[in-house]
Amino acid sequence: MKKHVAVLILGLLFLLSAASIFAEDDASVQEFPFTGKAKVDNVNIRAGADKNFDVLSKLNSDDILSVVGKSYDWYKVVLPESAHCYVAKNYIEKDESGKYTCKVSNLNIRSKPNAGASILGQANKGDIVAVVADDADGWYEILPPEGAYGWVYSSLLEKVIIEQKSQVEPEEESKPEIKKKAPKRKKGFLWW
């Protein structure tokens, strides 16, 4: 019985020490989303959280974008319009008004115009995609839709706070209010 209690106590001590090792310091915990700014020129936005993934776009110093998450040393970011995204033509339909609509559910949006390229997100049946180029090999290049993300190495971005401009309109210049004084009563005089 004493051996079981000793083993149980040692196990609890081990778990507590392991938990304290992996616990994050409050100062290092980040809240998402936040606005990030590139610290240098030519920062790669990649299709995945590793340097071996395709480059989708590049940021220049002081370019800003929305950071929505983190995996290890990589920030998950909303793709800027400069990012290259592709969808297979045979799943897109062009209507008479010139709009391109997805014909299927869960259409993969890819980093390059081939079926083996990294998946950046998905389009659903009825979604409108903004085609920017018609690739002759059966692919459309599109603007990044909502829900398509890329990855940036975290040490290349810094958190910035963007001040909101006040939407309150300036007050008109106020004119001094002129107060009329009530007439003074004279003692012994009756007002009718």
C-alpha positions as MATLAB code, in Angstrom:
seq = 'MKKHVAVLILGLLFLLSAASIFAEDDASVQEFPFTGKAKVDNVNIRAGADKNFDVLSKLNSDDILSVVGKSYDWYKVVLPESAHCYVAKNYIEKDESGKYTCKVSNLNIRSKPNAGASILGQANKGDIVAVVADDADGWYEILPPEGAYGWVYSSLLEKVIIEQKSQVEPEEESKPEIKKKAPKRKKGFLWW';
ca = [
       0.000    0.000    0.000;
       2.821    2.403    0.883;
       4.455    1.700   -2.485;
       1.254    2.669   -4.333;
       0.982    5.955   -2.417;
       4.662    6.719   -3.049;
       4.270    6.014   -6.776;
       1.133    8.159   -6.890;
       2.887   11.069   -5.145;
       5.922   10.796   -7.429;
       3.629   10.756  -10.463;
       1.800   13.871   -9.298;
       5.095   15.663   -8.618;
       6.291   14.750  -12.109;
       3.095   16.059  -13.704;
       3.253   19.309  -11.735;
       6.887   19.901  -12.666;
       6.192   19.124  -16.335;
       3.218   21.497  -16.317;
       5.339   24.312  -14.890;
       8.020   23.766  -17.531;
       5.523   24.052  -20.378;
       3.404   26.820  -18.857;
       3.668   30.060  -20.770;
       4.605   33.287  -19.102;
       1.709   35.774  -19.183;
       3.869   38.307  -21.047;
       4.439   35.869  -23.930;
       0.753   35.065  -24.488;
      -0.579   36.909  -27.532;
      -4.131   37.680  -28.436;
      -5.313   37.275  -32.000;
      -6.112   38.865  -34.326;
      -3.714   41.781  -34.329;
      -2.136   44.026  -36.945;
       1.417   43.115  -37.893;
       4.015   45.150  -39.756;
       6.981   43.818  -41.734;
      10.293   44.766  -40.114;
      12.358   44.426  -43.320;
      11.935   44.222  -47.105;
      11.272   40.985  -49.030;
       9.491   39.087  -46.248;
       8.027   35.903  -47.717;
       4.402   34.964  -47.176;
       4.353   31.194  -47.525;
       1.692   28.556  -48.135;
       2.561   26.773  -44.867;
       4.393   27.208  -41.568;
       7.820   26.181  -42.862;
      10.451   27.617  -45.210;
       9.913   24.703  -47.625;
       6.394   25.853  -48.595;
       5.668   27.901  -51.740;
       6.100   31.683  -51.600;
       2.731   33.343  -52.282;
       3.779   36.979  -52.019;
       6.370   39.274  -50.460;
       6.052   42.095  -47.959;
       8.144   45.229  -47.891;
       9.249   47.071  -44.801;
       6.272   48.716  -43.071;
       3.645   46.711  -45.029;
       0.836   45.763  -42.681;
      -1.483   42.763  -42.530;
      -3.798   40.969  -40.142;
      -2.256   38.206  -37.992;
      -4.866   35.621  -36.943;
      -2.876   32.833  -35.280;
       0.471   31.230  -34.548;
       2.066   27.808  -34.948;
       5.484   27.481  -33.346;
       7.557   30.369  -34.814;
       5.152   31.172  -37.651;
       2.258   33.649  -37.778;
      -0.900   32.763  -39.706;
      -1.899   35.839  -41.755;
      -4.760   36.987  -43.943;
      -3.468   36.960  -47.503;
      -2.994   40.351  -49.182;
      -4.324   40.905  -52.714;
      -0.803   40.439  -54.076;
      -0.808   36.740  -53.081;
      -1.094   34.212  -55.891;
      -4.014   31.770  -55.538;
      -5.342   29.294  -58.073;
      -8.500   27.250  -58.736;
      -9.162   24.588  -61.367;
     -11.164   26.018  -64.313;
     -13.450   23.019  -64.700;
     -15.062   23.782  -61.312;
     -15.732   27.458  -62.082;
     -18.581   28.776  -64.217;
     -18.663   32.178  -65.881;
     -22.174   33.654  -66.150;
     -23.492   36.145  -68.723;
     -22.691   39.102  -66.439;
     -19.018   38.065  -66.307;
     -19.031   36.726  -62.736;
     -17.094   33.561  -61.963;
     -18.975   31.202  -59.624;
     -17.831   27.981  -57.940;
     -19.869   24.964  -59.156;
     -18.868   22.535  -56.362;
     -18.490   22.416  -52.591;
     -15.038   22.408  -50.996;
     -13.064   23.491  -54.069;
      -9.404   23.698  -53.055;
      -7.670   27.022  -53.532;
      -4.026   26.273  -54.291;
      -0.670   28.026  -54.123;
       0.315   27.057  -57.680;
      -1.626   25.990  -60.781;
      -1.396   22.244  -60.155;
      -3.305   19.653  -58.134;
      -0.281   18.829  -55.962;
       0.265   22.389  -54.726;
      -0.440   23.492  -51.145;
      -4.074   24.158  -50.208;
      -4.664   27.723  -48.963;
      -8.388   27.477  -48.349;
     -11.592   26.319  -49.981;
     -14.431   27.803  -52.007;
     -17.982   26.524  -51.681;
     -20.728   26.027  -54.227;
     -22.129   29.430  -55.215;
     -19.094   31.420  -54.040;
     -18.002   34.149  -56.435;
     -14.260   34.241  -57.144;
     -12.370   37.228  -58.536;
     -10.390   35.942  -61.520;
      -7.279   37.995  -62.321;
      -5.664   35.746  -64.952;
      -6.652   32.848  -67.190;
      -3.946   30.173  -67.192;
      -3.987   28.136  -70.402;
      -3.351   24.884  -68.516;
      -6.796   24.689  -66.904;
      -6.360   27.049  -63.945;
      -7.562   30.526  -62.992;
      -5.444   32.820  -60.875;
      -7.770   34.503  -58.366;
      -7.615   37.133  -55.668;
      -7.341   35.558  -52.222;
     -10.868   34.953  -50.943;
     -11.946   35.270  -47.324;
     -10.672   32.236  -45.431;
      -7.418   31.858  -47.389;
      -4.323   32.243  -45.229;
      -0.551   32.305  -45.504;
       2.329   32.119  -43.043;
       5.116   34.542  -42.085;
       8.089   33.804  -39.836;
       7.200   35.570  -36.581;
      10.514   37.373  -36.009;
       9.969   39.284  -39.283;
       6.730   40.925  -38.092;
       6.036   43.271  -35.231;
       2.738   44.062  -33.592;
       1.469   47.566  -34.265;
      -1.392   49.554  -32.877;
      -3.339   51.536  -35.412;
      -5.063   54.542  -33.956;
      -8.690   54.912  -34.905;
      -9.588   58.321  -36.263;
     -12.509   59.835  -34.491;
     -15.761   59.744  -36.405;
     -17.154   62.638  -34.379;
     -17.608   65.733  -36.457;
     -16.097   68.926  -35.092;
     -18.528   71.115  -33.248;
     -19.538   74.368  -34.811;
     -17.997   77.391  -33.243;
     -20.341   78.300  -30.500;
     -21.397   81.891  -30.246;
     -21.414   83.335  -26.797;
     -24.873   83.200  -25.356;
     -26.226   86.620  -24.518;
     -28.347   86.597  -21.438;
     -30.825   89.328  -21.019;
     -31.007   90.641  -17.554;
     -34.363   91.030  -15.940;
     -35.214   94.639  -15.160;
     -34.356   95.656  -11.649;
     -37.190   96.521   -9.347;
     -37.047   99.768   -7.687;
     -38.008   99.815   -4.082;
     -41.404  101.207   -3.451;
     -42.443  100.957   -7.065;
     -45.225   98.537   -8.067;
     -45.340   96.853  -11.385;
     -48.824   96.354  -12.798;
];
